[in-house]
Amino acid sequence: GCDGFHGVSRRSIPKDKIRVFERGYPFGWLGVLSRTKPVSPELIYATHERGFALCSLRSEALSRYYIQVPLTDSVDDWSDEAFFEELRRRLPGDVSAALITGPSIEKSIAPLRSFVVEPMRFGNLFLAGDAAHILPPTGARGLNTAASDIYYLYHALVDHYSKWDNRGLETYSQRALARVWKGQRFSWWMTMLLHRFPDSSPFDRRLQETELAYLFSSEEALASLAENYVGQPF
């Protein structure tokens, strides 16, 4: 079953046969797609007292930008002008000055959440991708994690039908979940590090600042971030 979070596969499993792990976050990402030159050829993650921001790109002429907003906000609350004004506030001065704005061609708010179901198998039904897990987009692990599910399941099915070897199918859920939880840990860490939480205390903020300072002062910490961002091997 690789039919997404709202598909029938997972919902067909009796509730007493699976366990759900879930966490919601008290904010979402307001995203805007515009036909403008990207502000940078690389992704820019920004943390600011007003909230998180992300600059990304789809092509040399198509930009995708995000800002953290409360879950109570709606798309109608944000004109294009208001969005880009807020985005500029959260970016470094040189990046803000170089930002090219234009009319949005798509605008939406995506709530952030973490979701995992265990096990990822019920009889001959094998769950994969969003049917089994949802990750916050901060760590960019969603598609990568789904791809590893399919990698494990593909090789398990090949072994089953070509060699009558069921070991891959029998261990699929365990192997897939081990990597899923590593992706969840990294996405949770990135989300906690870069966003402003409405109930955070001065102590919490100092911890965020210290974590960022440590990250940029340690080659080992940066290497760990790079390893997890690219994705654990599978």
C-alpha positions as CSV (number, residue, x, y, z in Angstrom):
1,G,0.0,0.0,0.0
2,C,1.7,3.2,-1.2
3,D,-1.5,5.2,-1.6
4,G,-0.7,8.2,0.6
5,F,-1.8,9.2,4.1
6,H,-5.5,9.3,3.2
7,G,-5.5,6.1,1.2
8,V,-7.4,2.9,2.1
9,S,-4.4,0.6,2.7
10,R,-3.5,1.6,6.3
11,R,-7.2,2.2,7.1
12,S,-7.9,-1.4,6.2
13,I,-5.7,-2.7,9.0
14,P,-7.6,-3.4,12.3
15,K,-6.8,-0.6,14.8
16,D,-5.6,-3.1,17.4
17,K,-3.0,-4.5,15.0
18,I,-1.0,-1.2,14.6
19,R,0.4,1.5,16.8
20,V,0.4,5.1,15.8
21,F,3.1,7.6,16.9
22,E,2.1,11.2,16.1
23,R,3.1,14.8,17.0
24,G,1.6,18.0,15.7
25,Y,3.5,21.4,15.7
26,P,1.8,24.7,16.5
27,F,2.5,26.3,13.2
28,G,2.5,25.8,9.5
29,W,4.5,26.9,6.4
30,L,3.0,29.5,4.2
31,G,4.4,28.7,0.7
32,V,4.4,30.9,-2.4
33,L,5.4,29.9,-5.9
34,S,6.4,32.7,-8.2
35,R,7.8,33.1,-11.7
36,T,10.8,35.0,-10.5
37,K,14.5,34.4,-10.6
38,P,15.6,32.6,-7.3
39,V,17.4,34.7,-4.8
40,S,20.1,32.0,-4.6
41,P,21.1,28.9,-6.4
42,E,21.3,27.2,-3.0
43,L,18.6,26.7,-0.4
44,I,18.6,29.3,2.4
45,Y,17.3,28.4,5.8
46,A,16.7,31.4,8.1
47,T,15.7,31.5,11.7
48,H,14.5,34.9,13.0
49,E,12.7,36.2,16.1
50,R,9.6,36.5,13.9
51,G,9.9,32.9,12.8
52,F,11.4,30.5,10.3
53,A,11.9,31.2,6.5
54,L,13.1,29.2,3.6
55,C,14.2,30.2,0.1
56,S,14.2,27.4,-2.5
57,L,13.9,27.1,-6.2
58,R,12.2,24.9,-8.8
59,S,14.2,26.2,-11.8
60,E,16.2,29.2,-12.9
61,A,12.9,31.2,-13.4
62,L,10.7,29.6,-10.8
63,S,11.1,30.3,-7.0
64,R,9.5,28.7,-4.0
65,Y,9.5,30.6,-0.7
66,Y,8.1,29.7,2.8
67,I,7.5,31.5,6.1
68,Q,6.4,30.1,9.4
69,V,2.8,31.2,10.3
70,P,0.4,30.3,13.1
71,L,-2.1,27.5,12.3
72,T,-4.9,30.1,12.8
73,D,-3.8,31.9,9.7
74,S,-5.3,31.4,6.3
75,V,-4.1,32.1,2.7
76,D,-6.6,34.9,2.5
77,D,-4.8,36.7,5.3
78,W,-1.7,37.1,3.2
79,S,-1.5,39.1,0.1
80,D,1.6,38.7,-2.1
81,E,2.9,42.0,-0.9
82,A,2.5,41.1,2.7
83,F,4.2,37.8,2.2
84,F,7.3,39.2,0.6
85,E,7.5,42.0,3.1
86,E,7.5,39.5,5.9
87,L,10.0,37.2,4.1
88,R,12.4,40.1,3.7
89,R,12.2,40.8,7.4
90,R,13.4,37.3,8.2
91,L,16.3,37.1,5.7
92,P,19.8,38.5,6.1
93,G,20.2,42.0,4.7
94,D,22.1,41.1,1.5
95,V,19.7,38.3,0.7
96,S,16.7,40.6,1.3
97,A,18.1,43.2,-1.0
98,A,18.6,40.7,-3.8
99,L,15.2,39.2,-3.5
100,I,13.1,39.6,-6.7
101,T,9.3,39.5,-6.0
102,G,6.4,38.9,-8.3
103,P,2.8,37.7,-8.4
104,S,2.3,34.3,-6.8
105,I,1.0,31.5,-9.1
106,E,0.3,29.2,-6.1
107,K,-0.1,29.8,-2.4
108,S,-0.9,27.4,0.4
109,I,-0.3,26.7,4.1
110,A,1.0,23.3,5.1
111,P,0.7,22.3,8.8
112,L,3.8,20.6,10.2
113,R,3.4,17.2,11.8
114,S,5.2,13.9,12.5
115,F,3.5,10.5,12.0
116,V,4.6,6.9,12.1
117,V,2.7,3.7,12.1
118,E,4.1,0.4,13.3
119,P,4.5,-2.2,12.0
120,M,4.6,-1.4,8.3
121,R,3.2,-4.8,7.4
122,F,-0.1,-6.6,8.1
123,G,-0.2,-10.1,6.5
124,N,0.4,-9.6,2.8
125,L,-0.2,-5.8,3.0
126,F,3.0,-3.8,3.1
127,L,2.8,-0.1,3.8
128,A,5.2,2.4,2.1
129,G,5.7,6.2,1.9
130,D,3.0,8.5,3.3
131,A,0.7,5.6,4.0
132,A,3.1,4.7,6.9
133,H,4.9,7.9,7.8
134,I,4.7,11.7,7.5
135,L,7.8,13.9,8.3
136,P,8.0,17.7,8.8
137,P,9.4,19.2,5.6
138,T,12.2,21.0,7.5
139,G,14.6,18.0,7.1
140,A,13.6,17.3,3.5
141,R,13.3,13.6,4.3
142,G,9.9,12.8,3.0
143,L,10.6,11.6,-0.6
144,N,13.9,10.2,0.4
145,T,12.4,8.0,3.1
146,A,9.6,6.8,0.8
147,A,12.3,5.8,-1.7
148,S,14.1,3.7,0.8
149,D,10.8,1.9,1.7
150,I,10.4,1.0,-2.0
151,Y,14.1,-0.1,-2.2
152,Y,13.7,-2.5,0.7
153,L,10.3,-3.8,-0.6
154,Y,11.5,-4.1,-4.2
155,H,14.4,-6.3,-3.3
156,A,12.3,-8.3,-0.9
157,L,9.7,-9.1,-3.6
158,V,12.4,-9.9,-6.2
159,D,13.9,-12.4,-3.7
160,H,10.5,-13.9,-2.9
161,Y,9.5,-14.5,-6.5
162,S,12.9,-15.4,-8.0
163,K,14.4,-17.4,-5.1
164,W,11.4,-18.2,-2.9
165,D,13.4,-16.4,-0.2
166,N,11.1,-14.6,2.3
167,R,13.7,-13.1,4.6
168,G,13.4,-9.6,3.0
169,L,9.6,-9.6,3.4
170,E,9.8,-10.8,6.9
171,T,12.3,-8.1,7.9
172,Y,10.9,-5.3,5.7
173,S,9.0,-3.5,8.5
174,Q,11.9,-3.6,10.9
175,R,14.4,-2.4,8.3
176,A,12.2,0.3,6.9
177,L,11.2,1.6,10.4
178,A,14.8,1.8,11.5
179,R,15.5,4.3,8.7
180,V,12.1,6.1,9.1
181,W,12.9,6.9,12.7
182,K,16.3,8.3,11.8
183,G,14.6,10.6,9.3
184,Q,12.0,11.6,11.9
185,R,14.7,12.4,14.5
186,F,16.6,14.6,12.0
187,S,13.4,16.4,10.8
188,W,12.3,16.9,14.5
189,W,15.7,18.3,15.4
190,M,15.7,20.7,12.4
191,T,12.2,21.8,13.2
192,M,13.0,22.4,16.9
193,L,16.2,24.2,16.0
194,L,14.9,26.7,13.4
195,H,11.3,27.6,14.4
196,R,9.9,29.9,17.1
197,F,7.4,28.1,19.3
198,P,4.6,30.2,20.8
199,D,5.1,28.6,24.3
200,S,8.9,28.7,24.3
201,S,10.7,30.2,27.3
202,P,13.8,32.4,27.4
203,F,15.6,29.2,28.5
204,D,14.3,27.4,25.4
205,R,15.5,30.2,23.2
206,R,19.0,30.2,24.8
207,L,19.2,26.5,24.0
208,Q,18.3,27.1,20.4
209,E,21.0,29.8,20.1
210,T,23.6,27.6,21.8
211,E,22.8,24.7,19.5
212,L,23.2,26.9,16.4
213,A,26.5,28.3,17.8
214,Y,27.8,24.8,18.4
215,L,26.7,23.6,15.0
216,F,28.6,26.3,13.2
217,S,31.7,25.9,15.4
218,S,32.1,22.1,15.0
219,E,33.2,20.3,11.8
220,E,31.9,17.1,13.3
221,A,28.4,18.6,13.9
222,L,28.3,20.0,10.4
223,A,29.3,16.7,8.9
224,S,26.5,15.0,10.9
225,L,24.0,17.5,9.6
226,A,25.2,16.9,6.0
227,E,25.0,13.1,6.4
228,N,21.5,13.3,7.7
229,Y,20.3,15.9,5.2
230,V,21.6,13.9,2.2
231,G,20.0,10.8,3.8
232,Q,21.2,7.7,5.7
233,P,22.4,4.9,3.4
234,F,20.0,2.1,2.4
